[in-house]
Amino acid sequence: MTDKYGRLMVDIDGTNLSDEDKILIANKHIGGLILFKRNFDSYDQICDLVNEIHNVKKNIIIAVDQEGGSVQRFDKDFTKIPSMKAVSNHVNKKGNNGFMKDLAWLVSSELISAGIDINFAPVLDIDRNISSIIGDRSFSDDVTEIIKHTSNFIDGMHEAGMKSTGKHFPGHGNVNEDSHLELPIDKRELHEIISTDIKPYIDLKEKLDAIMCAHILFPEVDSNIPSFSHIWINDVLKNNLKFEGIVFTDDLSMLGSGDLSVKEKINNSLNAGCDMIIVCKKRNEIKEVIKFLDDAKVQPASNISTLKSTKRISWDELSLNERAIQTKKILNNLGN
């Protein structure tokens, strides 16, 4: 029998679990926990935290954003990761296509050794030198380069035993605004987006295990943002692209998700076809969500279990691993 997981991913405040955290995590609707820099002090500490979480619940996905560059939640003991733009430039210059796979394998292996299931990566957005939040998080300003490099990156993740999450669907690179702070609006028509920003999702749909929706309004396509949109999730992603993986919302506490009540946001996301919903920072709202999920009789899902990491490697093994050693040497030569 396949294990079932709650449909809600939440966060915690500290480097260990409070009594309130434990009660929350034990709830049947909690199927995921996302960790941030505030939750990290050291490798040993994060391992202890993961063990604490698993002592409360086994059926839970533990996630982090460990992209590299400006978005690396775990540092200190973990390898310092350059931005993906810098790595792509290195690969292009040296012709070392295997390095992208090696880097993804190393990053994933370090996380897996600490008990982390998924890294929300890779970023599939095109860097058009417009966005205030994407920038060098993108692999390239060329969609063909993005597909090549992220395909290798996903291969490295899979070799390590970690599933991939493409973000931010259908594309965050064509707007200036930061969706953490406001709702960006992209006025392009669907055919324009499909021929550009969605191309990585088309080419990589067999490799991507999950996607994360962007908090962007595309008024020429739908009056709802992708997380709330039957058109984006069912018509475009599932029916047109034939994507069969897990669909995440981005964090619904971000201002880019609009001014609806949190219960309305959850209801809209579930009705649109999202598999897992992320709500962070607002514990009172999370409690409201849980009550809503209870009242709506929303059941845990079995497909979320596919995101659990599938291999294990110890930190000590990694420190002696020749592939890891050589990858770190190249990173050092990149000045990171």
N, C-alpha and C positions, 0 to 999 in steps of 0.2 A: 504493500500500500504506500502511495506517495505521500510524503509529509506535506501538511498544509501550513501556509504562512499568512499572517495578517496582512492587510492591504495598506497599512499605514507605516511610513518611515518617519522617525522623529529624531530629536537631538537631546543631549544632556549638557549641563553647564560645566562640570568639573572634570578632574582627572581620575575620579573614582565615583562609584554610584552612591547617591544619597538614598535614604529609605523611600522617599517619594519616587525616585527613578526606578527602584526595584518594583514597586507596586505598578508603575506605569508599564514597564517592560513586560511584566507578567500578563498584562491584559491580552486577550486573544486577538485583538485587532492590530497589535503592534507586531509587524513582521520585519521591520528593518530599523537600524540605528545608524545615523551618519555622524562621523566624528570630524571635529574641526581642530584648528591649532590650539584652541583653549583646552582641549581634552588631552593634549600631548605634552609630556615632559621628557620622556626617554623611551628607548626601545623596551626596557624591562617594565617600565610603568604601563606602556600600552598593552603589553602582553598580559599583565595583571588585570587591567581593565577588561580586556576581552574575556579572560577567564571568569571575572565577576559577572559579566553579562551572560555568559553561557551557563553559569551556575543558576541564574534565574530562568533562562529559556534557551533551549537548543535550537528551536525553529525560528531563527532570526538571522537576517542578512546584515553583516556589518560592512559599512561602506565609508569611503573617504574620497576627497578630490586631491589626487596626488599627480597632477598633470606635469608639473615642472615649472620653472620660471617663477612668475608671480603667484602661482597657485600650487603650493606645496605645503600641505598641512603638517607633515612629519619631517622634521629636519634633524639636526644634531647627529645621532647615531646612523640615520638613514643617508644614503647617497644623495648629494646635492644634484638636482636635475636642472639642466639648462631649459630655457624655453624651447618649445617644439619648433619654433621658427629658426632658432639658432642651430638646433640639431639637423633640421632639414637642409639648411645652408651648408653645414659641414658635409652631410652625405652627398649633396649635389657637387660640392667642390672636390671631394676625395673620390667620388664614385664608389663609396663603401655602402652599398644598399643593405648589406647584412647588419650594419650597425644599428639601424632603427629597430630591427627585430631583437637584437641583443639587449638594447637599452630597455625595451618594453619587458623583455624576459626578466631582467635584473630588477626593475622597479616592482614588477608584479611578484617576483619571488620574495623580495624583502617584505612586502606587505603580507603575503601569504604566511611567511614564517612567523609573523606576529598575530596571525589569526584573522586578518582582514579578508573578506570574501571578494569585494569588488572595488575597483578604482573607477570612478566615473570618468572614463576616457575611452577613445580619443575625441578631441574636439574636431568636428568636421566642417566648421564654419570657414568661409573664405575671408581672408584678410584683404579688405578693399581700402584699408587706411581710412576708414570712416568710423568704425566702432570705438567707443571709449572704453569698452570692457573686454573685447576680444583681442585685438592687436596681435602680439607675438605668441599668444596662446594658440593661434592658428598655425598650421603646418606650412601654409603658403598663401600667396595671392593667386595662384594658378590651380584651378580645380583638378587638372590632370595630376599635378604634383601632389595635391592633397590625397587623392585616391591611391596613388602609388605608395606614399609614405605611411598613410594610416593603415593600408592593407598589410604592410610589413609589421607595423606596430601591433596590430591585432594578432598577427601570427605569433609574435613574441609573447603576448599576453596568454594566448591559448597554450603555447608550449609550457608556460609556467603553471598552467592550471587555473587561470583566471578568465572570467567572461568579460566581454567588451560592452561598453555603453557609448554609442555615438550621440553627440550633442552639438548644437541645440537645434532640434528639428522644428521647422524645415530649413532654418538658416538664420544666424544672428549677425552676419557680417555686413549687412547692407543698411544698418541703422546706427545712428550716433549714440543714442541714449543708452544708459545702463539700466537694465530691467530690474535690478535690485532697488532702484530709486524711483522709477517712473515707467509708464507703459510706452514702449517704442511703437511707432506705426510705420509699416512698410507698404507702400501703395502699389507695388508691382502686381501684375496679373499672374494667375497660376502658371500659364505656359512659360512665362519668363523665369519663374522660380524653378520649375521642373528642369529647364534647360541649363540651369546654372547651379544654384545652391543645393538642390535635391540630388544632383548627379552622384555624389558620394554614397548617398543612401541607396540609390539604384544599383550602383556597381558593387557595393559591399553588403547587400541585403542578406546574402547567404552566410556572411562572416559575423555580422553584428548580432549580438545576443540580446541587446536591449537598446532602446533609444530614450533620450530625455527631451521633452518638448521645450520649446522656447517660449518665454513670456513676451510675445510680440503680436500685435494685431495686424492682420493682413486683410483690410476691409474689402478688397476686390475679390477675395476668396470666401470669407465668412465674417460675420459680425462678432464671432467669439475667438479668443486666443486659442492656439492649438490644443492645450490641455483640456479645454472645454468644448472642443469642436468635433462633431461627428464627421464633418466633411474632411478635416485634416487627418484624423486618426483612422476612421473606417474607410472612407471613400479613397483618399489618396494613399495613406500608408499601408493599410491592410489589403484593400481590394485592388488598387492600381499597382502599387509596388510589390504586393504579395509578401509583405513583411510578416513573419510569424513569431517574432520575439516579444520580449517584455516591453511595455510602454510605461515610462515614468513621467509624472509631472516634474517640472522644476519646483523649487520650494514655494509653496502657496502663501507663505508669509511675506514674500517679496512684493514690493509695491507694484511691480509690473503685472501682477496677477489680477489687478483691479480692486474695486472697492465693494465687491459683494461680501456678504457675510461668509465666514469660513465654512459654515454648513452648506451654503449655496455652492461654494467652490468645490467642495467634496462631491456633492451630488452631481454637479455638472461634469466633473472629471470622470466619475464612474459611468455616467450615462454616455459619455463620449467614447469610452473604451479604454481608459487608462487602467493598467493593472496595479500599479503601486503609486501612492500619493505621498508626497513629502511635505511635512509641516514642521517648521523649526521655530525656536525662540519664544513662542507664546504658549506657555504651558496651560493657561486657562482656555485658550482656543483648542488646544489638543484635547483637553477634557470634553469640550463641547463636541468635537469631532467624534470621539469615542461614543458619546451618548447618541449622536446621530446615527452612527454605524450600527449601534445596538437596536435603535428604534426602527431603522430601515432593514434590519435583519441581514446585513451584508455579511457574507460568509468568507472565511479564509480561503485562499486559493492555492492550488497545487503547483501551478506553473512557476511561481516565484522560487520554488526550491531549486530550479535549474540554475540559479545564479550562484549557488554555493561553490566556493573554490573546490577543485577536484584533486589537487595534489598537495603535498606537504614537503617543505624543505626547511631544515633548521638553520638558524643564524650562523652556527658554527660551520655547518657544511658550506654555506654561501661564502664565508670568509676564506675558505680554502679552494673554492671552485675556480678553475682556470678561466672559464668564460666570464665570470663576474670580475675577476682580477683584470683581465684584458679590457673589459668594457669600462671599468673605472679609470684605467690608464688613459684611454682615449678621452674620457670626460675631463680628466685633469689637463690634458693638452688643449682642450677647448677653453680652459681658463675657469672652470667651475669645480 
